[in-house]
Amino acid sequence: MDTIVSVKPLLAVMTALAGSILVMMSGRKPNIRESWSFIAAVTMFSIIASMIPTILSGKTLVYQLFKILPGLTVTFRVDAFSMIFAVVASFLWILAVFYSAGYMRGLHEHAQTRFNTCFALSLFGAIGVAFSDNLFTMYLFYEIVSVCTYPLVAHHQDEEGYQGAKKYIVYLTTTAKGMLLPAMILIYVLTGTLDFANNINTGIFTQATVDANSILVPVLYVFCIFGFAKNGIMPFHNWLPGAMVAPTPVSALLHAVAVVKVGVFCTTRVMLYVFGVDLMSALNLGVPTAYFVSFTILMASVIALSKDNLKARLAYSTISQLSYIILGVALLTPSGIEGGLVHIANHAFSKITLFFCAGAIYVASHKKTISEMSGLGRTMPFTFAAFGIASLSMIGAPPVAGFVTKWKLLVGAMEMPSHSIGILLVLLASTLLNVGYFAPITFKAFFGKRPAGEAYAGIKEAPLTMVVPIMIAALISVIIGIYPDFMMNFVKAVTG
Amino acid sequence: MDFLIMNSMDFSILSTVMFLPLAGALVLLFIPGDTAAKNWALLVTIVTALVSLPLYWNFDITTAQFQFGEHISWIPSLNINYTLGIDGITLLLILMTTLLMPLCVLGSWRYIEKRVREFMICLLIMETSMLGVFMALDFVLFYILWEAMLIPMYLLIGVWGGPRKIYASIKFFLYTLAGSVMLLVAIIALYLKTGSFSIPAMMGQEYSSNFQIWVFLAFFLAFAIKVPMFPFHTWLPAAHVEAPTAGSVILASVLLKMGTYGFLRFCLPITPEATLTFVPYILWLSVAGILYGGFTALAQQDMKKLIAYSSVGHMGFVTLGIFVLNTQGVEGAILQMINHGVTTGALFLCVGMIYERTHSRELSKAAGLGTYMPIYVTFLAFFSLSSLAFPGTNSFVGEFLILAGGFADYKVIAACAIPGAILAAAYMFRMLQRMVWGGTQNPDQSKMVDLNMREIVILAPLLFFVFWIGLSPAPFMDVMHASVSHLLSQVGVVSGDGLSVAQLMIP
């Protein structure tokens, strides 16, 4: 594998940090402040986009920033795997900048400078995670994301906001400190390094280490899976519904894309590049993981059915969909891994659309619950049309992005030597559940009766700064459903 | 004198560094006026810091011998000498002390309003005795300086302290004195065996097991009180709460390190066999301290108490690292001693800055400062993150090394310390959340003014070290390698990947 030393990964990460500082310093002039966010987002995306050809030609970019101890460094690496996440997150940041300007100004929210600063800092953490070359760098940026998103969750500074934010930080730091930290130290003690392997098969453990620690290594695996609690696997998922008290742009970009994807990205990165497919097969870790996350997929869907608050329903849908990604990788078959990884992108575009819609509905009508939205689609057609498209993607219907995932996952399940039927049943059941909790929303919005005494007078479509990003995100969900190759190229490069 | 590399610089650098503050204190007697006293003390501490810097540049990292040695016969009839020298263990501690002292003076600038000159004299005498403790290689010299530290510290708490200052200062004095008496007994016992007060000469002798155990216990009591290890910690919160800011900083950053330094310098090399015998007990005591300190800190309403109990937890990590007796653990422990000095010192300075403004240490009264003191909370946030061992900060490196050393040989004990790391995050985030955000009903903070230039100058260097050690600790680690591997060979443990104590001791 070719590695090139390049400063580009560092530049991409630092763009967000610099952006956050500039945003903080221009707090008194909102237009200039938002321009800094926009410039940072576009610059970051351009830098990342400029690396695409190099990565697709099979090369890897690395840059070592600090050496702390032997085998413990702050090093950036860009490979196909990191690109899947980085391209999506940096692109959606651009949309989110516009959207959140519209949302925050539309609602006359307070402390917008703090909000925008922390938003940029969260992206700094997220891209740092995407570009980390070893477990320590990943842990560093993972924790940066945790800390920098706290002010966003607590944004409203009311009782509910503080409660949600407290739950958020308690869940995330306890799991990170309690499981990830010891796992990381033990991996360092056992192997002498925390660097990721260069392919998804070998992992970093030698056969002798595994033989000598036949119990410890699976325990470390479990710690890593649960330690990254941002991945939303039950029973450590409860922070996510709690975090929904945040303003909707936060829920959209962070709790549908950046933060939760950081969780699954870390989980899958560790599964494939620390433990590796070979070791996971040898220790028979794949199938139990698949069944375990299947429980989350189904259970979260069932809970989503019971939620009337739109954002809460979307939150549980997110928990369910995140586990698809881990399920796919845990199948340990090429198609399964591809299906899981491509879902990082597919889910991102579709779920951000859904959250953007929820926010637009709130700004336009101040409605939060699904039962109040009956007939609202006729007043806000663009928003609900986008919502409908994105729901189709969540369900996995062609031609929207989610279909590609489902297809790959089904193929992956069938490639398994055993347990195919079980996984297929899970996928089938969850698809039906997805229909169950998504289809009625769009249907009622367009065809439902307006509630008695509700004329929707004065409610019209949300401002353009919100509707345009919604339409773009929805459109991309369709495009990567019809032309999946753009994302699949990265995914295929990962599985080789 | 084969253990000592004599000083080859143009002047006796160790004596100069050590006695500069004392000389400054004597001159201060004749300087009238509060402002002049403050300026003079600041000047003296800065000059001391600058003079101490060449120690780092001229330090030979390849040898474990004591360097910059000075040796003068003092009381020949009893074979007592004035011997000074430093090695990789003490170099960083000395530099930390000299660099912290100007910040302590600056931190007392407005805090101390009465008897300013006397306060500065106490600080300067304190500095001389602390530096001397780290440099002394003769046991009598060491003991004199060790005891000499008590008096200025007693005065700092007892004269310039808070409402319960007399209680706190007497408690501090009695506890430490009780430990010192045992130390004196041990010193005399060793003298009777070896006929010398030279500390290096006492190392590597073939003492009987029984003798070692008694000497070890005497040492242990003295140092465990000083650290303080659970359950000898009860003097610490009282002393911290009542002490003025500079007193708390000196207490936390330097005085607590005397205990762990004692373990490294005396317990391990002089009584290695006894050390090995007691390792499991001390490790479990360390874990108890980590957990106890964490839980108690979580319950505090008083900011100074919170940080004081967090010190109990952090020092638990240090003793854990020392007594796992492998390279990573001991190096991590030494680094963590420095880290704790930087971070906890900074936190006490931060609390002092609030106290200067509100005259309260109550967490609830400091709630919701974020909007009005943005610079202050930024500093506070970074120091809190450092205290909870956030990756990229200094404490993370130390804690990582200590836990790596722990997991290498004592998996169960290290695993039991992990909840301590979670608790550190819990109490620090709790404090930070309260101070920056508060709740929905915060006291009115709109009268609070943000940090002035003097206060920024105090905190900025500490923040610099937080990130320097956190991201690139090699300059700090390199100086200790030789001394640590020599120390471990003295204990009879092959350093690195050889046979470890754990394999000998615990099935």
Chai-1 contact restraints between the chains, C-beta under 6 A:
chainA,res_idxA,chainB,res_idxB,connection_type,confidence,min_distance_angstrom,max_distance_angstrom,comment,restraint_id
A,F66,B,L471,contact,1.0,0.0,6.0,A-B,restraint_1
A,F66,B,S472,contact,1.0,0.0,6.0,A-B,restraint_2
A,I68,B,V397,contact,1.0,0.0,6.0,A-B,restraint_3
A,Y139,B,P391,contact,1.0,0.0,6.0,A-B,restraint_4
A,L140,B,P391,contact,1.0,0.0,6.0,A-B,restraint_5
A,L140,B,G392,contact,1.0,0.0,6.0,A-B,restraint_6
A,E143,B,P391,contact,1.0,0.0,6.0,A-B,restraint_7
A,E159,B,T440,contact,1.0,0.0,6.0,A-B,restraint_8
A,T173,B,A425,contact,1.0,0.0,6.0,A-B,restraint_9
A,T174,B,I422,contact,1.0,0.0,6.0,A-B,restraint_10
A,K177,B,A421,contact,1.0,0.0,6.0,A-B,restraint_11
A,K177,B,I422,contact,1.0,0.0,6.0,A-B,restraint_12
A,K177,B,A425,contact,1.0,0.0,6.0,A-B,restraint_13
A,G178,B,I422,contact,1.0,0.0,6.0,A-B,restraint_14
A,P182,B,I418,contact,1.0,0.0,6.0,A-B,restraint_15
A,I185,B,L403,contact,1.0,0.0,6.0,A-B,restraint_16
A,I185,B,A404,contact,1.0,0.0,6.0,A-B,restraint_17
A,I185,B,F407,contact,1.0,0.0,6.0,A-B,restraint_18
A,L186,B,F407,contact,1.0,0.0,6.0,A-B,restraint_19
A,Y188,B,A404,contact,1.0,0.0,6.0,A-B,restraint_20
A,V189,B,A404,contact,1.0,0.0,6.0,A-B,restraint_21
A,V189,B,F407,contact,1.0,0.0,6.0,A-B,restraint_22
A,V189,B,A408,contact,1.0,0.0,6.0,A-B,restraint_23
